[in-house]
Structures are given as structure tokens and as C-alpha cells.
Amino acid sequence: MSEQDFYEVEPTKEAADASEEAKEEEFEQICYLCRRPERIAGKMIRIPNHICICQDCMQKTFDTMNNPNFPMGDLAGMGRMPNISMINLSDLQGFAPQKQKIRKKKKEEKVEPAIDISAIPAPHKIKASLDEYIVGQEHAKKVMSVAVYNHYKRVSSDDKDGVEIEKSNMLMVGPTGSGKTYMVKTLARLLDVPLAITDATSLTEAGYIGDDIESVVSKLLAAAENDVERAEHGIIFIDEIDKIAKKRNANQRDVSGESVQQGMLKLLEGAEVEVPVGASSKNAMVPMVTVNTRDILFICGGAFPDLEEIIKERLNKEASIGFKADLKDKYDQEENLLMKVLVEDVRKYGMIPEFLGRLPILFSLEALTEDMLVRVLAEPKNAIIKQYQKLLAMDEVKLEFEEAALHAIAVRAKEKKVGARALRAILEEFMLDIMYEIPKDDDIGMVTITRDYIEGTGGPVITMRQGIMHGS
């Protein structure tokens, strides 16, 4: 290497080091022993392998070693040293908390408002954006749009006039495959706020096997890239909330039901909780950080199987007295019985009153009809059919579906009783051979999926490129 080449490479290395140092400046150091961040523990003492120890822990270590009762053994004779083993710092390299870093708090945070309300779209705009991705569910989209808009107005407002706006946490009830999770995902993407989706089935009372209740906040912190300020204005969606309903005839301690509901009360209301950074469980090797849940929006959703029976029982009781009483089986064939849900029905299902009181907005999603399933196939921005059309377009093949074929797919999906989830499974089954065969023949120009193909009485219509050219 010439002298000129050497001098050309050197500034690049310095620039890389400066960039690395600038990145490190964004994060706080964490004490390897007590796991406290620098702003709490004070200046850190750095030792090899990127390990930092606060002055308190270092002093405690020296004090312990200077203690006359410290079991050093017979040092003079270099005899046995009980309970002491030599520590090789290089062995600690794998444990150094490289990924468990906490961002430093920004100095200007006190001047700027946490959320710019002008950046949050109005309810009608939120709903219009949801309409592009979600078919039907007009009432649910309207309720969610207003609740989210009011929540972020609450975050950006002050209480100097003595008026403090309450949180608008939501409880979504809807049959499986009706779009509960998808609606929340779409909403978070539109608002560009951190979103954590967790499952209530894994939650247990603290101290038992499973995730403790604070782990839902830890997931939100991870979604916000360990930025506490951003996480404190995020959204937490707890799915399968019906699985923590009170057990009706349990003689033992209900560690995954009523106890979890009681443990979640403080989170829903708003409290400061200590959560681990970069891990789902608390242990000595993980740094802890305090997150305030006061401005975190909680959305709970669940299918609540058998809730229809409770609603039916209430409706029959209301309309079974007098000469004009309704027939007992009047509501048996009603598909959207969940739309008539009241708080008392959910309470009877097994959700405790204190828990429901912290979820003031209760709304239901409709069961998907055949026509809605047809629209789900073709209308949304990322509809399943559009995804397959894009895949085949990469092979320069056009994909078309007859209207009758769409209805045939919807009928099959309805029979499976798992909502829109069935559509993908059915299409995967019918598109498998097509996706396999088409790359073999470069002359194929268009494939049309017919009703006969879906019903198993015929096949898809294949049009060759010359045919397309001739037809045009």
C-alpha cells in the first residue's frame, strides 16, 4: 500500500469512530451489578468488555473484601479459599448488556407537547383510512375513530382549568375472524404510534409460570425501540381477553383468570410500573425502567364464545311476560346477536365489575355475511385476490375471478365458521396447482378462476398470449 493510499483510508476510519461515539451518546450506561441507569446511579466506572459499574456497587465490593469476616481462607499459605473463585473478565463478554440500552431523555421534552394534536387526523379521516382496508363494521370503525381521536386530545390537553379528561379504553366483542386484530394493526399504522399486541392467555398472576401483567408494557417499550416517552403514548391491544374470565366452579386459586383482571386494574387506570428492558421477564441481568401507563390507550378484544347464550337468556326474560310475549326460539337464528351485548352480559360471562369500569367503551363487530366475505376478497387495498394478481403479474400473467367464483369461495368460507381467516386457506388450496404450473409455460397470458373450478366440476380457463393479442 502506498503512502497516499494510507492517508486516504485514515479519515474514513476516524469518521466511523466518531459516528459510533455519537450513537453511543444517545444511550445511557447501565450498572452491570444493580442494573440502574446512569441518571439514577450516577457516573459509571468502565472496565473491559463494555462493562460499567456504578460507584456505589464498586464501593460495596471493596467494603466486602475489606471486612475481617470475609472468607478469604489461608492467603498466607495460599491454602483453600472457600466460596471464592477467580473471575476472568473475558468470560463476561457474552453477558455484557449490549442490546439492553435505554435512550437518554431529551432535554427539550419539557418545552414541546408530547403529542401534536394537529398531526392526529379527525375521526372522519381515520374512518376513511380504515375503510380502505376493512370491509363493513361501520359502527365499530366509527366508535374506534372517535375514541382514538379523543384519547390523543386528552394526551395533548392540560388540566389547569381543573377539568381532567378520563381515558377512553375500549372493549371489543366480535366473532373470530371478524377483523378485531386487523383493525387495531391498521389503526396503529395510520397514526404512526407504537403498538404492542399481546395475548391474555399467557398472562398469570405474578409469581406463577407465564408472563406477569407488566410484560404487556415491556412489549410496548420494545415496539417503541426502548424510547420511554414514545412508549407512554402508544397503544396496547390485549387479544383473547375473554380467556381471563372468572372461572365459575374453580375450587383452587384462579391464577390466570380473576387474579389477572385484578392485576390489570392499575395498568388500565394509569400507574408507574417498572418493566424490564429488552426482555419479557424480570431478573438480575436485565435493566429496569419506569413507564407511566396514564396516557397509554388499552384496547381489549375477544370472541367471547357462548356469550350469545347469555344475551339470549336476557332477551327472552325481557320479552317472555304477558299475552304478547315473544317465542322462546325467536333469537336462535339471529346471527348478529353479539351486537345487542350490554355490560351486564359481559359481567355475567366472568369479567369483574372493576375491570369493566376501566373499559368504558364497549362495542361489537358484526359476523361476516356471504356478501361481506365477497367484498373482503376483492375490495380492500391489500385484498387477498390483489395479492395473487400481483404474484402472477411478476410472471406476466393476468389473473381474473368470475363474480360467481367469488360467491362460491364465500359460501365455502362461511361453512368453516372462522370468518375471513377461511378465505386465505381456501384460496391457497385452489391456487396451488395454478402457481405451480404457470411458470412452466411462457405462452400463458391469462388465467380465469370459474365457479365450476371452485365447486370441483371444472377447471380454470387458461388463455394463451396469442389469444389475448387476437382478442384485442
Secondary structure, DSSP 8 states (H G I E B T S, - for coil): --HHHHHHHHHHHHHHHHHHHHHHHTEE-B-TTT--BHHHH-SEEEETTTEEEEHHHHHHHHHHHH-TTS----TTTT---TT-----GGGGGGGS-SS--EE---GGGGTS-SS-GGGS--HHHHHHHHHHH--S-HHHHHHHHHHHHHHHHHHH---TTS-------EEEE--TTSSHHHHHHHHHHHHT--EEEEEGGGB--TTSSSB-TTHHHHHHHHHTTT-HHHHTT-EEEEE-GGGGS--TT--S--TTTHHHHHHHHHHHH--EEEEESSSSS--TTS-EEEEE-TT-EEEEEE--TTHHHHHHHHHHHHT-SSTT---TTTTTT-TTGGGG--HHHHHHHT--HHHHHT--EEEE-----HHHHHHHHHSSTT-HHHHHHHHHHTTT-EEEE-HHHHHHHHHHHHHHTSTTHHHHHHHHHHHHHHHHHGGG-TTEEEEEE-HHHHHTSS--EEEEHHHHHHH-
